[in-house]
């Protein structure tokens, strides 16, 4: 199903494509985890389905699908495997950020390769020296998800003047070929995301491939294409909310798995021949389902807000942006709570290596602890905004 006026696949069609790849993704999930990267067969299938082009500009054959589509597609993929869903989410949000750069930069990325995959790290863990036409950059950026699959990288840098003074925080767009990679991603969950370190040694970044992060937070972007809705989206709300698409998929996968087996699995050391015949289990399953539904409703509300303001061409106010961060944290909190209940229902067998529940649990707990999705931080940000307290704890709202 395509949009009749543009020929662009509708959100429902993109989700259906993701769901159709579920069996392939599940089949390769153990290898994804063991190799600590998504296998090429899966990456190629996702690419052929167009699932890395959700936020690539239409001028280059992309879809510009919006926030809701990014959430729903990554959730559908994560329902089959969390690491793969995370890579889909992070590539798409980084492609969105590349679309905020001047068209000259976009031509170098997507004009040269419409299938380009961008990954990135916002933290400015680097140094820069102003030179003629740009900056020489040195640095190391950890947790660059999808690092093995990217063709370009977005890297946080301090922007310096000719005297060496830091005058801004920037986001630099750098060819992946200009960077080294260090295999550092040895973790308990989300093992297949290949969130390794990228290293720059005296890499030249021209001025047109650097944008200001503080300006982007305020809705001032580098692109000249002001009529493109997606690239008017509120910067930090997009970067925060995209992280919980995989959480939604993982929560649903766990619920499906436990329900499917509840009619056959007994409760040990009781007279219950099946879990499903226990009133206690029935209550727990209902509670977990409600928590997962609550998470999705908050995610959908936040996505609708982002897409609405992008469509009308204005930036949401501080309270609204803070609420999106709070919604992000609320999704994490409710999803992890639901997973805890579901593992209680399923029992100690949840942690057998052959049981996908243990991988779902590990993936959700690692992904849910991304700093920008932390529930307590998000609630404090929102509470301060509601109370009109001007002194915030982060500029990333």
C-alpha positions in Angstrom: 0.0 0.0 0.0 1.5 3.3 -1.1 0.5 6.9 -0.7 -1.5 7.6 -3.9 0.0 11.0 -4.4 3.7 10.3 -3.8 4.1 6.5 -4.3 5.8 6.3 -0.9 5.0 3.2 1.1 2.5 3.9 3.8 3.4 3.3 7.5 1.2 0.1 7.5 3.0 -1.2 4.5 6.4 -0.6 6.0 5.4 -2.4 9.2 4.0 -5.3 7.1 7.4 -5.5 5.4 9.2 -5.6 8.8 6.8 -8.3 10.1 7.3 -10.4 6.9 11.1 -10.5 7.7 10.4 -11.7 11.3 11.1 -15.4 10.6 14.5 -14.5 8.9 15.4 -12.2 11.8 14.5 -14.8 14.4 16.4 -17.5 12.6 19.6 -15.4 12.7 19.0 -14.0 16.2 21.5 -16.4 17.9 24.1 -15.6 15.3 23.5 -11.9 15.7 24.2 -12.2 19.4 27.2 -14.6 19.1 28.9 -12.5 16.4 27.9 -9.2 18.1 26.6 -7.8 14.9 23.6 -8.3 12.6 24.5 -10.8 9.8 24.9 -9.4 6.3 21.9 -11.6 5.1 19.6 -9.7 7.5 21.0 -6.3 6.8 20.6 -6.9 3.1 17.0 -8.1 3.5 16.2 -5.0 5.6 17.8 -2.8 2.9 15.9 -4.5 0.1 12.6 -3.9 2.1 13.5 -0.2 2.3 13.6 -0.3 6.1 16.7 1.8 6.4 15.2 4.6 4.2 12.4 5.7 6.5 14.1 9.0 7.2 16.2 9.4 4.0 15.0 12.5 2.0 12.6 11.7 -0.8 14.9 13.7 -3.1 17.2 10.7 -2.9 14.6 8.0 -3.1 13.9 7.9 0.6 10.5 7.9 2.4 10.5 10.7 5.0 8.0 8.6 6.9 7.8 10.5 10.2 8.3 9.6 13.8 5.4 7.2 14.1 6.7 5.0 11.3 10.2 5.0 12.8 8.7 3.7 16.1 6.4 1.1 14.6 8.9 -0.3 12.2 11.7 -0.7 14.8 9.2 -2.2 17.2 8.1 -4.8 14.5 11.7 -5.7 13.9 12.6 -5.9 17.6 9.7 -8.2 18.1 11.9 -10.7 16.2 15.2 -9.6 17.7 16.1 -6.6 19.9 19.6 -5.9 18.5 18.3 -5.8 14.9 15.5 -3.5 15.9 17.9 -1.2 17.7 20.1 -1.0 14.6 17.1 -0.2 12.4 16.0 2.5 14.8 19.5 4.1 15.2 20.3 4.1 11.5 17.0 5.7 10.7 17.4 8.4 13.3 20.9 9.2 12.2 19.7 9.4 8.6 17.2 11.9 9.9 20.0 13.9 11.4 21.9 13.8 8.2 18.9 15.4 6.6 19.3 18.4 8.8 22.6 19.3 7.2 23.0 21.6 4.2 22.0 20.1 0.9 25.6 20.0 -0.2 26.4 17.6 2.6 23.3 15.5 1.9 24.4 15.2 -1.8 27.7 13.8 -0.5 25.9 11.2 1.6 22.6 10.3 -0.1 23.3 11.7 -3.6 26.4 9.5 -3.9 24.5 6.5 -2.3 20.8 6.5 -1.8 21.2 3.4 0.3 23.6 5.1 2.7 23.4 4.2 6.4 24.5 6.8 8.9 25.3 6.0 12.5 26.4 8.4 15.2 27.2 9.6 18.7 26.2 13.0 20.0 28.7 13.3 22.9 31.6 15.6 22.0 34.4 13.2 23.1 36.9 14.8 20.8 39.1 17.8 20.1 39.1 20.0 17.1 41.5 22.6 15.6 40.2 25.3 13.2 41.9 25.1 9.9 41.2 26.7 6.5 37.7 25.6 5.4 36.9 23.5 8.4 38.4 21.6 11.4 40.9 18.9 12.0 39.3 16.4 14.4 40.7 13.8 16.8 38.7 11.7 19.1 37.0 8.5 20.2 33.3 7.9 20.2 31.9 5.0 22.1 28.7 3.1 21.6 28.3 3.8 17.9 25.4 1.4 17.3 25.5 -0.3 13.9 29.1 0.7 13.4 30.0 -2.3 11.1 27.2 -1.4 8.7 27.5 2.4 8.4 28.8 4.4 5.5 28.9 7.7 7.3 29.1 8.7 11.0 27.7 11.7 12.9 30.1 12.6 15.7 29.9 15.2 18.4 32.8 17.7 18.4 33.7 20.9 20.2 33.7 23.7 17.7 36.7 25.9 18.1 37.8 29.3 16.7 41.2 30.2 15.2 42.5 30.9 18.7 41.6 27.4 20.0 38.6 28.6 22.1 35.6 26.4 22.2 32.7 28.4 20.8 30.0 25.8 20.2 29.1 22.1 20.3 28.9 20.7 16.9 27.8 17.6 15.1 30.2 16.5 12.3 29.3 14.3 9.3 32.3 12.1 8.5 32.8 9.3 5.9 33.1 6.0 7.7 36.1 5.3 5.6 38.0 8.2 7.3 37.5 6.5 10.7 39.0 3.5 12.5 36.9 1.1 14.4 37.8 -0.5 17.7 35.8 -3.6 18.7 34.8 -2.7 22.2 31.1 -3.9 22.5 31.3 -6.7 25.0 28.0 -6.5 27.0 25.2 -8.5 28.6 22.4 -7.3 26.3 21.9 -5.8 22.9 25.0 -7.7 22.0 24.3 -7.7 18.3 24.1 -3.9 17.9 27.9 -3.6 17.2 28.0 -0.4 19.3 31.7 -0.1 19.0 34.1 2.8 19.2 34.9 5.0 16.2 38.3 6.8 16.2 39.4 9.9 14.3 43.0 10.8 13.8 43.6 14.2 12.2 40.4 13.9 10.1 39.5 17.0 8.2 35.8 18.0 8.4 34.7 20.8 6.1 32.5 23.6 7.5 29.5 22.5 5.5 29.6 19.1 7.2 29.2 20.6 10.8 26.0 21.8 12.4 25.4 23.4 15.8 23.8 21.1 18.4 22.4 24.0 20.5 20.9 25.5 17.4 19.3 22.2 16.5 17.9 21.9 20.0 16.2 25.3 19.4 14.8 24.2 16.0 17.5 25.9 13.8 18.8 23.4 11.2 21.3 23.6 8.4 19.1 22.3 5.6 17.8 24.8 3.0 14.8 22.6 2.3 12.3 24.1 4.8 9.3 22.6 3.1 10.3 19.0 4.1 8.2 18.1 7.1 10.4 15.4 8.7 13.4 17.8 9.0 11.4 20.3 10.9 10.8 17.8 13.7 11.9 18.7 17.2 15.5 17.5 17.5 15.8 16.1 21.0 12.2 14.6 21.2 13.0 12.6 18.0 16.4 11.5 19.4 14.8 10.4 22.7 11.6 8.8 21.5 13.2 6.7 18.7 15.0 4.7 21.4 11.8 3.1 22.7 10.6 1.5 19.5 12.7 -1.6 20.2 11.4 -1.6 23.8 7.9 -1.8 22.6 8.7 -4.7 20.3 10.6 -6.6 23.0 7.7 -6.2 25.4 5.2 -7.6 22.9 7.5 -10.5 22.0 7.8 -11.5 25.7 4.0 -11.3 26.2 3.4 -13.4 23.1 5.9 -16.0 24.2 4.5 -16.4 27.7 0.9 -16.5 26.6 1.6 -19.1 23.9 3.1 -21.5 26.5 0.8 -20.8 29.4 -1.7 -23.3 28.1 0.8 -26.1 28.1 3.3 -25.3 30.9 2.4 -26.5 34.5 3.1 -24.6 37.6 5.7 -26.6 39.5 4.9 -27.9 43.0 1.2 -27.0 42.6 -1.9 -28.9 41.4 -2.1 -26.6 38.3 -1.5 -28.6 35.2 -1.3 -25.4 33.1 -0.4 -21.9 34.0 -3.4 -20.5 32.2 -5.8 -22.2 34.6 -4.3 -20.2 37.5 -6.2 -17.1 38.5 -2.9 -15.7 39.8 -1.3 -16.1 36.4 -4.4 -14.7 34.7 -4.1 -11.5 36.8 -0.4 -11.3 36.1 -0.8 -11.7 32.3 -3.5 -9.0 32.3 -1.3 -6.6 34.3 1.7 -7.2 32.0 -0.5 -6.6 28.9 -1.9 -3.4 30.4 1.6 -2.1 31.2 2.7 -2.8 27.6 -0.4 -1.1 26.3 0.2 1.9 28.5 3.7 2.1 27.1 2.5 2.0 23.6 -0.2 4.6 24.2 2.4 7.0 25.6 4.7 6.3 22.7 2.0 6.9 20.2 1.0 10.2 21.8 4.6 11.5 21.8 5.1 10.4 18.2 1.8 12.2 17.2 3.0 15.4 18.9 6.3 15.3 17.1 4.7 14.6 13.7 2.0 17.3 14.2 4.5 20.1 15.0 6.6 19.1 12.1 3.6 19.2 9.8 2.6 22.7 10.8 6.2 23.9 10.8 6.6 25.1 14.4 8.6 23.8 17.4 6.7 22.5 20.4 7.1 24.5 23.6 9.3 23.5 26.5 6.6 21.7 28.5 5.6 19.7 25.4 9.2 18.7 24.6 9.7 17.8 28.3 6.6 15.6 28.2 8.0 13.7 25.2 11.1 12.9 27.3 8.8 11.9 30.2 6.8 9.7 27.8 10.1 8.1 26.7 11.1 7.2 30.2 7.5 6.1 31.0 7.7 3.6 28.2 10.9 2.2 29.5 9.6 1.9 33.0 6.4 0.2 32.1 8.0 -2.2 29.6 10.6 -3.4 32.1 8.0 -3.8 34.8 5.9 -5.9 32.4 8.9 -8.0 31.5 9.6 -8.7 35.2 6.0 -9.9 35.7 6.2 -12.1 32.6 9.4 -13.8 33.7 7.9 -14.4 37.1 5.0 -16.2 35.4 7.2 -18.2 33.1 9.6 -19.2 35.9 13.2 -20.1 36.2 13.1 -21.7 32.7 13.1 -18.2 31.3 16.8 -18.1 31.9 17.7 -21.2 29.9 20.1 -20.3 27.1 17.7 -21.8 24.6 14.8 -19.7 25.8 14.4 -16.4 23.9 13.0 -14.8 27.0 16.4 -14.4 28.6 17.7 -12.6 25.5 14.6 -10.4 25.4 15.0 -9.5 29.1 18.7 -8.7 28.7 18.2 -6.7 25.5 15.4 -4.6 27.1 17.3 -4.0 30.3 20.4 -2.8 28.4 18.5 -0.7 25.8 16.3 0.7 28.5 19.3 2.2 30.3 20.3 4.5 27.5 21.0 7.8 29.3 18.5 9.9 27.3 15.7 7.4 28.1 16.3 7.3 31.9 12.9 7.5 33.5 13.9 9.4 36.7 15.9 12.0 34.7 12.9 12.4 32.3 10.4 12.9 35.1 12.6 15.5 36.8 12.9 17.4 33.4 9.1 17.2 33.0 8.3 18.2 36.6 10.6 21.2 36.4 8.9 22.3 33.2 5.4 21.9 34.6 6.4 24.0 37.6 8.0 26.7 35.6 11.4 26.2 37.1 13.8 27.8 34.7 17.0 26.0 35.9 16.9 22.7 34.1 19.3 19.7 34.6 20.0 19.2 30.9 19.9 21.3 27.7 18.7 18.2 25.8 14.9 18.8 25.9 
